[in-house]
Amino acid sequence: MFEKIKGLFDKNTSLDIDANGEATNEDLQIATAVLLLEMAGRDEDYAQEEIKSIADALKRQFNSSHEEILNLLEKADSLRGEQKKIDSFISLINQHFSVLQKRTILAMLWRVVVADGQVDTFEERFTTQLKFRLKLSDEDVTEAQKMARRGEV
């Protein structure tokens, strides 16, 4: 319990608890996974490195098993693609995650962007859109990029 409370104040807040200190529910995990899959699919190609980056980040952030992550990604993949659903996922993230946690999600997205060694225009545009939609500042973006480069997500 103390670790979860401590995590609320930690600079690199994990996503396994929400902003209220409650265990992250499956809907919020799916919402995060959908955004990551959307990023990986922006350049019309799911590179193996991108998928590995997504699975590793989700496993680390949600403290989940390999099997749980595969199940999560399967559900997320079946739900992605419709703009209205993406909007509801972003809204869910805004309601339940702190700024630091949303910064962590943005860092995870940047890890996906650079995983295949190419930064595509569509990927850059999507991260810019998400910055605004997740209500993050330029400073948050800079910190997210640093976190991604340092491998913190």
Secondary structure, DSSP 8 states (H G I E B T S, - for coil): -HHHHHHHHSTT--SSB-TTS-B--HHHHHHHHHHHHHHHTTTS---HHHHHHHHHHHHHHHT--HHHHHHHHHHHHHHTT-HHHHHHHHHHHHHHS-HHHHHHHHHHHHHHHHHTS---HHHHHHHHHHHHHTT--HHHHHHHHHHHHHT--
